[in-house]
Amino acid sequence: MTTTAVWVLLIVTAINRYDFTLQPVAEYPTMAECYVASTMLFWEDVPMNQELLCMRIGGHDEKQSED
C-alpha cells in the first residue's frame, strides 16, 4: 500500500457567517500549480463571499490484485 497526496483547488462560498459550501475545481500534483491555477480563475475579481483554497489531500492507493 502506498500513500499519495494531491492538491485540490476548492471554491469556498459563504452562505452566511456560519454556513459554507465547498466545490472542488481541479487536482494538481504540487501546491505551486494549484496556487497558479487559483490566480488564473479570479485574481482580483473574486466574487463576494467566495474564496479559492488549495488543500492537500492524502489517500491510500492499494495495489490491485492480478488474478
C-alpha positions as CSV (number, residue, x, y, z in Angstrom):
1,M,0.0,0.0,0.0
2,T,1.3,3.4,-0.9
3,T,0.2,6.9,0.2
4,T,-0.3,9.6,-2.3
5,A,-1.3,13.2,-2.0
6,V,-2.7,15.7,-4.4
7,W,-3.5,19.4,-4.1
8,V,-7.2,20.1,-4.7
9,L,-8.4,23.6,-5.7
10,L,-11.7,24.4,-3.9
11,I,-14.1,27.3,-4.2
12,V,-15.4,28.1,-0.7
13,T,-18.7,30.0,-0.7
14,A,-20.1,31.6,2.5
15,I,-23.8,31.2,2.7
16,N,-23.8,33.2,5.9
17,R,-21.1,33.6,8.5
18,Y,-21.8,30.1,9.9
19,D,-22.5,28.1,6.8
20,F,-20.2,27.3,3.9
21,T,-20.2,25.2,0.8
22,L,-17.2,23.7,-0.9
23,Q,-16.9,22.9,-4.6
24,P,-13.8,21.1,-5.9
25,V,-12.5,22.6,-9.1
26,A,-9.4,20.6,-10.1
27,E,-6.4,18.5,-8.8
28,Y,-2.8,19.4,-9.1
29,P,0.4,17.5,-8.2
30,T,2.0,20.5,-6.4
31,M,0.9,23.4,-4.3
32,A,2.6,25.8,-6.7
33,E,0.5,24.6,-9.6
34,C,-2.7,24.8,-7.5
35,Y,-1.8,28.4,-6.5
36,V,-1.1,29.5,-10.1
37,A,-4.5,28.0,-11.2
38,S,-6.3,29.9,-8.4
39,T,-4.8,33.2,-9.6
40,M,-5.9,32.5,-13.2
41,L,-9.6,31.9,-12.2
42,F,-10.4,35.1,-10.4
43,W,-7.3,37.0,-9.3
44,E,-8.7,40.5,-8.5
45,D,-12.3,39.7,-9.4
46,V,-13.2,37.2,-6.7
47,P,-17.0,37.3,-6.3
48,M,-18.3,38.4,-2.9
49,N,-18.5,35.6,-0.3
50,Q,-16.2,33.3,-2.3
51,E,-12.6,32.4,-1.9
52,L,-10.2,29.9,-3.6
53,L,-8.4,27.5,-1.4
54,C,-5.7,24.9,-2.1
55,M,-5.9,21.9,0.2
56,R,-3.5,18.9,0.3
57,I,-5.5,15.7,0.3
58,G,-3.9,12.4,1.1
59,G,-5.2,8.9,0.5
60,H,-4.2,5.3,0.2
61,D,-3.8,3.6,-3.1
62,E,-3.8,-0.1,-2.8
63,K,-2.2,-2.3,-5.4
64,Q,-4.8,-4.1,-7.5
65,S,-4.5,-7.9,-7.3
66,E,-3.6,-9.5,-10.5
67,D,-5.9,-12.6,-10.6
